């Protein structure tokens, strides 16, 4: 971990960027250290102990779980109940969450528990902080959550590893949690009444994944705008389509911003004179309108995600100050489900836009004088070279899959768990789908970016070519270092993968 300013987990509001800094290893996680915070956490656990002494009825503490809440648990068996909860939920399948996603999950759960409304000890919060500090990452299968009651099955892997069970990733090796505890000199936690439930009965998995998805979508918006600007040059597009006066007549802030970014890239400071075409095809002309919907939606999506991130998404809520136990449904992931289902649709439309622009670039009927398939081959070998033909086919396939994936997950609510969980959010499936849609759309963007740069290179070789505007000239040169012009056919998989790495690392600074 570097020496960056730590992200404080306590009473302060966390932004998506704060959780990302922890998830990506750019900043350490630290618990709020003042005495008042620690006392507030302690009050919740102490009040729970008081209720147990009074033989109070508390869901998941003195009762069974879910539909079994009508089953009373004798006081002498209450201590064993938490281990049973994480044990019988050890049934996750599918791929394991990667390191970044796992850190995001741990951070999201830690933030929820710092409200002091879950009845857990400060020692549990400190151990979660230790996991993040030492990069002890529970191996969490990504499948098995219906998004209410929270992310029970995937979060059982967090609870179990805190107790020294199951497996973790530590220093790049898959190890038993018990072994790593011994190596670090830690004693595994014996989870107290309510603590396993507090760890598991919340929305940390879907929320952590949603934070990652949001950041990728935000960068994708800017990258798609830059690709569009490059394609305006490559296709000799009409700059009048981005005129400031035009967007004053329909002032959606997002599309206005995208148009302004394109004007900035094209170095247009005054109304631009149209070129030889009155109107370009929609994938150029309407790019601000397509991308603007994503731009305008990001604010609402941020609100949904950050509210969930900063909430006590648990059940029951322990209100120690007023000596109340509040039974409700804060584990329900409806807002994250809506946000991620919406993001899938928004991102798939970006893929479709870029795929359409790429289709124009490779087709001599629409690319206004560029070679077929953007091949840079000389006339003597032009007939055997095929340039970006296969890349465009691949982009079409990735786009189709992203569009197919835009079906909302939240409409597939299923009655589960003896009809106790008879309406569920599917928020975790929606978040996983959103990340898959982003992956596919980033693949389209990689293909579109390399092709757009090839198109600009080909256009610049023409006799009447104009000098590139400064912002695009810099981008063109930087891209050329990684992705040299395609003259004779070559396999482009390696360059596409490199471009994907650059995109996911947000390598290019795009718009202040």
MORA-V374952 format. One record per residue. N is the residue number from 0. NEAR is the number of other ideal C-beta (glycine too) atoms within 10 Angstrom. D_CENTER is the distance of its C-alpha to the mean C-alpha in Angstrom with 1 decimal. Layout:
n=N near=NEAR d_center=D_CENTER
n=N near=NEAR d_center=D_CENTER
//
This chain:
n=0 near=14 d_center=21.8
n=1 near=7 d_center=23.0
n=2 near=7 d_center=25.0
n=3 near=11 d_center=22.4
n=4 near=10 d_center=22.8
n=5 near=15 d_center=21.5
n=6 near=22 d_center=19.0
n=7 near=16 d_center=21.3
n=8 near=25 d_center=20.4
n=9 near=21 d_center=23.0
n=10 near=14 d_center=24.1
n=11 near=13 d_center=22.2
n=12 near=10 d_center=19.2
n=13 near=22 d_center=15.9
n=14 near=16 d_center=13.6
n=15 near=21 d_center=9.8
n=16 near=14 d_center=11.3
n=17 near=21 d_center=13.5
n=18 near=32 d_center=11.2
n=19 near=21 d_center=9.5
n=20 near=20 d_center=13.1
n=21 near=26 d_center=13.9
n=22 near=26 d_center=11.1
n=23 near=15 d_center=12.1
n=24 near=15 d_center=15.7
n=25 near=14 d_center=16.6
n=26 near=20 d_center=18.1
n=27 near=17 d_center=19.8
n=28 near=25 d_center=19.4
n=29 near=16 d_center=22.7
n=30 near=19 d_center=24.1
n=31 near=16 d_center=26.1
n=32 near=9 d_center=29.6
n=33 near=11 d_center=32.1
n=34 near=7 d_center=34.6
n=35 near=9 d_center=33.7
n=36 near=19 d_center=30.2
n=37 near=17 d_center=31.5
n=38 near=12 d_center=34.2
n=39 near=20 d_center=31.9
n=40 near=26 d_center=29.9
n=41 near=14 d_center=33.3
n=42 near=17 d_center=34.7
n=43 near=24 d_center=32.2
n=44 near=23 d_center=33.2
n=45 near=14 d_center=36.9
n=46 near=19 d_center=36.9
n=47 near=25 d_center=35.6
n=48 near=12 d_center=38.5
n=49 near=12 d_center=40.9
n=50 near=20 d_center=40.0
n=51 near=18 d_center=40.4
n=52 near=9 d_center=43.8
n=53 near=7 d_center=44.7
n=54 near=8 d_center=43.6
n=55 near=12 d_center=41.1
n=56 near=12 d_center=39.1
n=57 near=20 d_center=35.3
n=58 near=17 d_center=32.8
n=59 near=25 d_center=31.4
n=60 near=23 d_center=33.9
n=61 near=21 d_center=37.2
n=62 near=17 d_center=36.2
n=63 near=16 d_center=34.4
n=64 near=23 d_center=30.8
n=65 near=16 d_center=29.8
n=66 near=13 d_center=32.7
n=67 near=13 d_center=34.7
n=68 near=14 d_center=34.7
n=69 near=7 d_center=38.3
n=70 near=10 d_center=39.2
n=71 near=11 d_center=40.6
n=72 near=21 d_center=39.9
n=73 near=7 d_center=43.1
n=74 near=12 d_center=42.7
n=75 near=7 d_center=43.6
n=76 near=11 d_center=40.6
n=77 near=17 d_center=38.0
n=78 near=14 d_center=37.1
n=79 near=10 d_center=36.4
n=80 near=20 d_center=34.0
n=81 near=25 d_center=30.7
n=82 near=16 d_center=31.2
n=83 near=14 d_center=31.9
n=84 near=22 d_center=28.6
n=85 near=27 d_center=26.3
n=86 near=16 d_center=28.8
n=87 near=12 d_center=29.0
n=88 near=20 d_center=25.2
n=89 near=15 d_center=25.1
n=90 near=10 d_center=24.6
n=91 near=21 d_center=21.0
n=92 near=9 d_center=20.7
n=93 near=12 d_center=18.4
n=94 near=10 d_center=16.6
n=95 near=18 d_center=15.9
n=96 near=25 d_center=12.5
n=97 near=15 d_center=12.4
n=98 near=15 d_center=13.4
n=99 near=16 d_center=10.3
n=100 near=22 d_center=8.7
n=101 near=27 d_center=12.2
n=102 near=24 d_center=12.7
n=103 near=27 d_center=9.8
n=104 near=28 d_center=11.6
n=105 near=25 d_center=14.9
n=106 near=28 d_center=14.2
n=107 near=31 d_center=13.1
n=108 near=29 d_center=16.2
n=109 near=25 d_center=18.3
n=110 near=29 d_center=17.6
n=111 near=26 d_center=18.7
n=112 near=26 d_center=21.8
n=113 near=26 d_center=22.9
n=114 near=19 d_center=24.1
n=115 near=25 d_center=27.0
n=116 near=23 d_center=27.1
n=117 near=29 d_center=26.4
n=118 near=29 d_center=29.7
n=119 near=26 d_center=28.5
n=120 near=18 d_center=30.2
n=121 near=19 d_center=29.2
n=122 near=13 d_center=29.6
n=123 near=22 d_center=26.7
n=124 near=23 d_center=24.4
n=125 near=15 d_center=26.1
n=126 near=21 d_center=25.4
n=127 near=24 d_center=21.7
n=128 near=18 d_center=22.0
n=129 near=14 d_center=24.1
n=130 near=25 d_center=21.6
n=131 near=24 d_center=19.1
n=132 near=14 d_center=22.0
n=133 near=15 d_center=23.4
n=134 near=16 d_center=20.2
n=135 near=24 d_center=21.4
n=136 near=24 d_center=18.5
n=137 near=24 d_center=19.2
n=138 near=17 d_center=18.8
n=139 near=28 d_center=16.8
n=140 near=18 d_center=17.0
n=141 near=21 d_center=14.0
n=142 near=13 d_center=16.5
n=143 near=20 d_center=18.8
n=144 near=27 d_center=17.3
n=145 near=23 d_center=18.3
n=146 near=28 d_center=16.4
n=147 near=28 d_center=19.8
n=148 near=27 d_center=21.5
n=149 near=33 d_center=18.1
n=150 near=34 d_center=16.6
n=151 near=29 d_center=20.1
n=152 near=23 d_center=20.3
n=153 near=26 d_center=17.3
n=154 near=28 d_center=18.1
n=155 near=27 d_center=21.7
n=156 near=29 d_center=20.8
n=157 near=26 d_center=20.1
n=158 near=29 d_center=23.3
n=159 near=26 d_center=25.3
n=160 near=27 d_center=24.5
n=161 near=26 d_center=25.4
n=162 near=23 d_center=28.6
n=163 near=18 d_center=29.1
n=164 near=18 d_center=28.4
n=165 near=20 d_center=26.4
n=166 near=19 d_center=24.6
n=167 near=24 d_center=22.4
n=168 near=20 d_center=21.3
n=169 near=19 d_center=23.4
n=170 near=10 d_center=24.1
n=171 near=7 d_center=22.9
n=172 near=9 d_center=25.1
n=173 near=10 d_center=24.7
n=174 near=16 d_center=27.0
n=175 near=15 d_center=28.3
n=176 near=24 d_center=27.2
n=177 near=16 d_center=30.9
n=178 near=14 d_center=31.7
n=179 near=22 d_center=29.0
n=180 near=21 d_center=30.3
n=181 near=13 d_center=33.8
n=182 near=13 d_center=32.9
n=183 near=11 d_center=31.3
n=184 near=6 d_center=34.2
n=185 near=17 d_center=32.2
n=186 near=9 d_center=33.6
n=187 near=17 d_center=31.2
n=188 near=20 d_center=30.7
n=189 near=12 d_center=32.8
n=190 near=24 d_center=30.6
n=191 near=21 d_center=32.7
n=192 near=24 d_center=33.0
n=193 near=29 d_center=29.8
n=194 near=27 d_center=27.7
n=195 near=29 d_center=26.2
n=196 near=30 d_center=25.6
n=197 near=30 d_center=24.0
n=198 near=30 d_center=21.6
n=199 near=29 d_center=20.8
n=200 near=26 d_center=21.2
n=201 near=29 d_center=18.0
n=202 near=35 d_center=14.5
n=203 near=28 d_center=12.9
n=204 near=34 d_center=11.1
n=205 near=34 d_center=9.4
n=206 near=36 d_center=8.9
n=207 near=30 d_center=7.5
n=208 near=27 d_center=4.9
n=209 near=34 d_center=4.5
n=210 near=30 d_center=4.7
n=211 near=23 d_center=2.6
n=212 near=28 d_center=1.6
n=213 near=25 d_center=4.7
n=214 near=18 d_center=6.0
n=215 near=22 d_center=6.0
n=216 near=22 d_center=7.5
n=217 near=18 d_center=9.8
n=218 near=20 d_center=11.1
n=219 near=24 d_center=11.6
n=220 near=24 d_center=13.7
n=221 near=18 d_center=15.9
n=222 near=23 d_center=16.3
n=223 near=28 d_center=17.3
n=224 near=25 d_center=19.8
n=225 near=21 d_center=21.2
n=226 near=26 d_center=21.7
n=227 near=26 d_center=23.5
n=228 near=26 d_center=25.7
n=229 near=26 d_center=26.7
n=230 near=26 d_center=27.5
n=231 near=27 d_center=29.7
n=232 near=23 d_center=31.7
n=233 near=26 d_center=31.7
n=234 near=25 d_center=32.8
n=235 near=18 d_center=35.1
n=236 near=26 d_center=33.3
n=237 near=20 d_center=34.8
n=238 near=20 d_center=33.4
n=239 near=19 d_center=35.0
n=240 near=20 d_center=32.0
n=241 near=27 d_center=30.1
n=242 near=18 d_center=33.0
n=243 near=14 d_center=32.3
n=244 near=8 d_center=35.1
n=245 near=14 d_center=33.6
n=246 near=22 d_center=30.4
n=247 near=9 d_center=32.5
n=248 near=7 d_center=33.8
n=249 near=11 d_center=30.5
n=250 near=8 d_center=28.5
n=251 near=15 d_center=25.0
n=252 near=12 d_center=23.3
n=253 near=19 d_center=20.4
n=254 near=22 d_center=22.7
n=255 near=19 d_center=25.1
n=256 near=19 d_center=22.7
n=257 near=29 d_center=21.7
n=258 near=22 d_center=25.5
n=259 near=17 d_center=26.3
n=260 near=23 d_center=23.9
n=261 near=23 d_center=25.7
n=262 near=21 d_center=29.0
n=263 near=17 d_center=28.2
n=264 near=24 d_center=27.4
n=265 near=19 d_center=30.6
n=266 near=15 d_center=32.5
n=267 near=17 d_center=33.9
n=268 near=9 d_center=35.5
n=269 near=8 d_center=37.9
n=270 near=12 d_center=38.1
n=271 near=16 d_center=37.9
n=272 near=8 d_center=40.6
n=273 near=14 d_center=39.6
n=274 near=14 d_center=40.2
n=275 near=7 d_center=42.1
n=276 near=15 d_center=39.7
n=277 near=8 d_center=39.6
n=278 near=11 d_center=36.3
n=279 near=23 d_center=33.5
n=280 near=15 d_center=31.7
n=281 near=12 d_center=28.8
n=282 near=20 d_center=26.0
n=283 near=22 d_center=27.3
n=284 near=17 d_center=29.1
n=285 near=15 d_center=26.4
n=286 near=30 d_center=23.4
n=287 near=27 d_center=23.0
n=288 near=17 d_center=23.3
n=289 near=21 d_center=20.6
n=290 near=28 d_center=18.1
n=291 near=23 d_center=19.4
n=292 near=19 d_center=18.1
n=293 near=24 d_center=14.5
n=294 near=22 d_center=15.7
n=295 near=17 d_center=17.5
n=296 near=18 d_center=14.8
n=297 near=17 d_center=12.3
n=298 near=10 d_center=14.8
n=299 near=12 d_center=15.1
n=300 near=24 d_center=11.4
n=301 near=16 d_center=11.4
n=302 near=12 d_center=14.5
n=303 near=20 d_center=13.4
n=304 near=27 d_center=10.5
n=305 near=20 d_center=12.7
n=306 near=14 d_center=15.7
n=307 near=26 d_center=14.3
n=308 near=26 d_center=13.2
n=309 near=19 d_center=16.7
n=310 near=17 d_center=18.6
n=311 near=19 d_center=20.9
n=312 near=29 d_center=19.4
n=313 near=28 d_center=22.3
n=314 near=22 d_center=25.5
n=315 near=22 d_center=28.2
n=316 near=18 d_center=27.8
n=317 near=27 d_center=30.5
n=318 near=15 d_center=32.1
n=319 near=20 d_center=34.5
n=320 near=12 d_center=35.8
n=321 near=7 d_center=37.2
n=322 near=11 d_center=37.8
n=323 near=11 d_center=35.9
n=324 near=19 d_center=33.6
n=325 near=13 d_center=31.5
n=326 near=11 d_center=30.5
n=327 near=10 d_center=27.7
n=328 near=13 d_center=24.4
n=329 near=22 d_center=21.7
n=330 near=22 d_center=19.8
n=331 near=21 d_center=19.1
n=332 near=34 d_center=15.5
n=333 near=20 d_center=16.6
n=334 near=21 d_center=14.8
n=335 near=33 d_center=11.3
n=336 near=29 d_center=12.7
n=337 near=18 d_center=14.0
n=338 near=28 d_center=11.0
n=339 near=32 d_center=8.9
n=340 near=23 d_center=12.2
n=341 near=21 d_center=12.8
n=342 near=28 d_center=9.7
n=343 near=28 d_center=10.9
n=344 near=19 d_center=14.2
n=345 near=25 d_center=13.5
n=346 near=30 d_center=11.7
n=347 near=23 d_center=14.6
n=348 near=20 d_center=17.0
n=349 near=30 d_center=16.0
n=350 near=30 d_center=16.6
n=351 near=20 d_center=19.8
n=352 near=25 d_center=20.9
n=353 near=32 d_center=20.5
n=354 near=24 d_center=22.2
n=355 near=20 d_center=25.1
n=356 near=28 d_center=25.5
n=357 near=29 d_center=25.8
n=358 near=17 d_center=28.3
n=359 near=21 d_center=30.4
n=360 near=25 d_center=30.4
n=361 near=25 d_center=31.8
n=362 near=14 d_center=34.4
n=363 near=11 d_center=37.7
n=364 near=7 d_center=38.4
n=365 near=13 d_center=35.6
n=366 near=22 d_center=34.9
n=367 near=16 d_center=38.1
n=368 near=10 d_center=39.8
n=369 near=23 d_center=37.3
n=370 near=18 d_center=38.2
n=371 near=18 d_center=37.1
n=372 near=23 d_center=33.7
n=373 near=28 d_center=33.5
n=374 near=23 d_center=35.8
n=375 near=17 d_center=37.5
n=376 near=19 d_center=40.3
n=377 near=10 d_center=43.9
n=378 near=7 d_center=46.2
n=379 near=7 d_center=47.9
n=380 near=12 d_center=44.8
n=381 near=14 d_center=42.8
n=382 near=9 d_center=43.8
n=383 near=10 d_center=42.2
n=384 near=19 d_center=39.0
n=385 near=16 d_center=36.0
n=386 near=26 d_center=33.4
n=387 near=24 d_center=30.0
n=388 near=15 d_center=31.2
n=389 near=13 d_center=29.2
n=390 near=25 d_center=26.1
n=391 near=21 d_center=26.3
n=392 near=11 d_center=26.8
n=393 near=19 d_center=23.7
n=394 near=28 d_center=21.6
n=395 near=18 d_center=23.2
n=396 near=14 d_center=22.3
n=397 near=21 d_center=18.6
n=398 near=26 d_center=18.7
n=399 near=15 d_center=20.6
n=400 near=18 d_center=18.2
n=401 near=27 d_center=15.3
n=402 near=18 d_center=17.8
n=403 near=11 d_center=18.9
n=404 near=20 d_center=15.5
n=405 near=20 d_center=15.4
n=406 near=12 d_center=17.7
n=407 near=17 d_center=16.5
n=408 near=22 d_center=16.0
n=409 near=20 d_center=17.4
n=410 near=9 d_center=20.7
n=411 near=12 d_center=21.3
n=412 near=18 d_center=22.1
n=413 near=10 d_center=24.6
n=414 near=12 d_center=27.3
n=415 near=16 d_center=27.0
n=416 near=16 d_center=28.8
n=417 near=10 d_center=32.3
n=418 near=9 d_center=31.1
n=419 near=13 d_center=30.1
n=420 near=21 d_center=26.5
n=421 near=12 d_center=27.7
n=422 near=13 d_center=24.8
n=423 near=24 d_center=21.3
n=424 near=25 d_center=17.9
n=425 near=26 d_center=16.0
n=426 near=33 d_center=12.8
n=427 near=32 d_center=11.5
n=428 near=24 d_center=12.6
n=429 near=29 d_center=10.9
n=430 near=35 d_center=7.4
n=431 near=23 d_center=8.5
n=432 near=22 d_center=10.1
n=433 near=31 d_center=7.3
n=434 near=21 d_center=5.8
n=435 near=16 d_center=9.6
n=436 near=28 d_center=10.3
n=437 near=28 d_center=8.3
n=438 near=17 d_center=10.2
n=439 near=23 d_center=13.3
n=440 near=33 d_center=13.1
n=441 near=23 d_center=12.7
n=442 near=23 d_center=15.7
n=443 near=30 d_center=17.5
n=444 near=27 d_center=16.8
n=445 near=28 d_center=18.3
n=446 near=27 d_center=21.3
n=447 near=30 d_center=21.7
n=448 near=26 d_center=21.6
n=449 near=24 d_center=24.2
n=450 near=29 d_center=26.3
n=451 near=30 d_center=26.3
n=452 near=27 d_center=27.5
n=453 near=30 d_center=30.1
n=454 near=25 d_center=31.2
n=455 near=25 d_center=31.7
n=456 near=19 d_center=33.7
n=457 near=22 d_center=35.8
n=458 near=21 d_center=36.4
n=459 near=15 d_center=37.4
n=460 near=10 d_center=40.1
n=461 near=11 d_center=41.8
n=462 near=4 d_center=45.0
n=463 near=5 d_center=44.2
n=464 near=13 d_center=40.6
n=465 near=10 d_center=39.7
n=466 near=8 d_center=38.2
n=467 near=20 d_center=34.4
n=468 near=19 d_center=33.2
n=469 near=10 d_center=32.3
n=470 near=17 d_center=28.5
n=471 near=20 d_center=28.4
n=472 near=15 d_center=31.1
n=473 near=12 d_center=29.1
n=474 near=24 d_center=26.1
n=475 near=18 d_center=28.5
n=476 near=11 d_center=30.1
n=477 near=14 d_center=27.1
n=478 near=21 d_center=25.7
n=479 near=14 d_center=29.2
n=480 near=7 d_center=29.2
n=481 near=14 d_center=26.5
n=482 near=21 d_center=27.3
n=483 near=14 d_center=31.1
n=484 near=12 d_center=32.7
n=485 near=24 d_center=33.2
n=486 near=14 d_center=36.9
n=487 near=12 d_center=38.0
n=488 near=17 d_center=35.5
n=489 near=11 d_center=33.3
n=490 near=8 d_center=30.5
n=491 near=20 d_center=27.2
n=492 near=10 d_center=24.8
n=493 near=9 d_center=24.8
n=494 near=18 d_center=24.2
n=495 near=19 d_center=21.3
n=496 near=12 d_center=19.7
n=497 near=15 d_center=20.5
n=498 near=24 d_center=19.0
n=499 near=16 d_center=15.7
n=500 near=12 d_center=15.9
n=501 near=18 d_center=16.7
n=502 near=21 d_center=13.8
n=503 near=14 d_center=11.2
n=504 near=10 d_center=13.3
n=505 near=15 d_center=13.5
n=506 near=14 d_center=17.2
n=507 near=16 d_center=18.9
n=508 near=8 d_center=19.3
n=509 near=17 d_center=19.1
n=510 near=14 d_center=20.8
n=511 near=4 d_center=21.6
//
